[in-house]
């Protein structure tokens, strides 16, 4: 990404009046370009490849600032690390492969309808939810050593 065109997260920061230092800009770009759900250490490693002056403390402060500004969303996928993704306009859920740690985003109309129906049946209007499915790959009989 060229340094002249701001990333999605940089634009959100500008829209919300957040001060963007060069180091924050670099961190924002790293987060905008992430196609996974990186933790702070991963963001730090990626950012320092672009600017070796960035400290881990700066990454922590910037991530916290972006989370408080509702630009980043924090997830706990059960691996003991806070993981982050840009707040999305479109809703999606997550399936976490417990063997590899891979996070798969998905949307399912039936689940969306069911969660609303459950809330309604209990006398509530659903305003938000998070669904994280923890799963392991289904192994074929050959992988288990069976015939």
C-alpha positions in Angstrom: 0.0 0.0 0.0 1.4 3.4 -0.9 2.1 5.8 1.9 0.0 8.5 0.1 -3.3 6.7 0.3 -4.7 6.1 3.8 -5.8 2.7 4.8 -9.4 1.9 5.9 -8.4 2.1 9.6 -6.4 5.4 9.0 -9.6 6.9 7.4 -11.7 5.8 10.4 -9.1 7.4 12.8 -9.3 10.6 10.8 -13.1 10.5 10.7 -13.1 10.1 14.5 -10.6 12.9 15.2 -7.8 10.6 16.5 -4.2 11.9 16.2 -2.2 9.8 13.8 1.5 9.8 14.3 3.6 8.0 11.7 3.9 5.0 14.0 0.2 4.8 14.5 -0.3 5.1 10.7 2.0 2.1 10.2 0.1 0.1 12.9 -3.2 1.1 11.3 -1.9 -0.1 7.9 -0.8 -3.4 9.3 -4.2 -4.0 10.8 -6.0 -2.9 7.7 -4.0 -5.3 5.6 -4.4 -8.3 8.0 -6.5 -11.1 6.5 -6.2 -13.0 9.8 -7.0 -12.0 13.4 -3.6 -11.0 14.7 -2.6 -10.6 18.3 -0.5 -7.7 19.5 2.8 -9.6 19.1 1.9 -10.4 15.5 1.0 -6.7 14.8 4.3 -5.7 16.4 6.3 -8.0 14.3 4.6 -6.9 11.1 4.8 -3.2 12.0 8.5 -3.3 12.9 9.3 -4.8 9.5 8.0 -1.4 8.1 9.4 0.8 10.9 12.0 -0.6 13.3 11.4 2.3 15.8 8.0 1.1 16.8 7.9 -0.3 20.3 5.6 -3.1 21.7 4.2 -0.5 24.1 3.2 1.7 21.2 1.4 -1.2 19.6 -0.4 -2.0 22.8 -1.4 1.7 23.3 -2.5 2.0 19.6 -4.6 -1.2 19.7 -6.3 -0.1 22.9 -7.0 3.3 21.4 -8.5 1.8 18.3 -10.6 -0.6 20.3 -11.9 2.2 22.5 -12.8 4.2 19.4 -14.8 1.1 18.1 -12.5 0.7 15.1 -11.0 -2.6 16.3 -12.9 -5.5 17.8 -11.2 -7.8 20.4 -11.7 -11.5 20.3 -10.8 -14.4 22.6 -10.6 -17.5 20.6 -9.5 -19.7 23.5 -5.8 -19.6 22.8 -4.9 -17.2 25.6 -4.2 -14.3 23.2 -6.4 -11.3 22.6 -6.9 -11.2 18.8 -8.1 -8.3 16.8 -10.0 -7.5 13.6 -11.5 -4.3 12.1 -15.1 -3.7 13.2 -17.2 -4.8 10.3 -20.4 -3.4 8.9 -21.5 -6.9 7.9 -22.1 -9.4 10.7 -20.1 -12.7 10.7 -19.3 -15.5 13.1 -16.2 -17.5 13.7 -15.2 -21.1 13.6 -11.9 -21.8 15.3 -9.8 -24.8 14.3 -8.5 -25.9 17.7 -5.7 -28.0 16.1 -4.2 -25.3 13.8 -5.6 -22.1 15.3 -7.0 -21.1 12.0 -10.1 -18.8 12.3 -12.7 -19.1 9.6 -15.3 -16.4 9.2 -18.8 -17.4 8.2 -22.4 -16.2 7.9 -25.4 -18.5 8.2 -29.0 -17.2 7.7 -30.5 -20.1 9.7 -28.3 -19.2 12.7 -29.2 -15.6 12.4 -33.0 -16.4 12.3 -32.6 -18.9 15.2 -30.8 -16.4 17.5 -33.5 -13.8 16.9 -36.3 -16.4 17.5 -34.7 -17.5 20.8 -34.4 -14.0 22.1 -38.0 -13.2 21.1 -39.3 -16.4 22.8 -37.5 -15.3 26.0 -39.1 -11.9 25.7 -36.2 -10.0 24.3 -35.2 -8.1 21.2 -31.7 -9.2 20.1 -29.4 -6.3 19.6 -26.0 -8.0 19.1 -24.3 -11.4 19.5 -21.1 -13.2 19.0 -20.8 -16.8 18.0 -17.5 -18.7 18.1 -17.5 -22.3 17.3 -14.5 -24.3 18.4 -13.9 -27.4 16.2 -11.4 -29.9 15.1 -11.1 -31.2 11.5 -13.0 -34.4 10.8 -10.4 -37.0 10.1 -10.9 -39.7 7.5 -10.7 -43.4 8.5 -7.3 -43.6 6.9 -5.9 -40.8 9.1 -7.1 -42.6 12.3 -5.4 -45.8 11.2 -8.7 -47.6 10.8 -9.6 -49.6 7.7 
